Amino acid sequence: MAKEEIKKLLENSKKELDENYDSFVKSIKDDLTSYKKKTLDRI
């Protein structure tokens, strides 16, 4: 029983980490896009 609980917790943690990673990557891409736009506007 404990093995199954640990396995389930690991799967949930992996899923959550993947979602956080995707969110983080999207945030950085948005920031870069915004920065590029601001830089081009200044030129």
Secondary structure, DSSP 8 states (H G I E B T S, - for coil): -HHHHHHHHHHHHHHHHHHHHHHHHHHHHHHHHHHHHHHHHH-
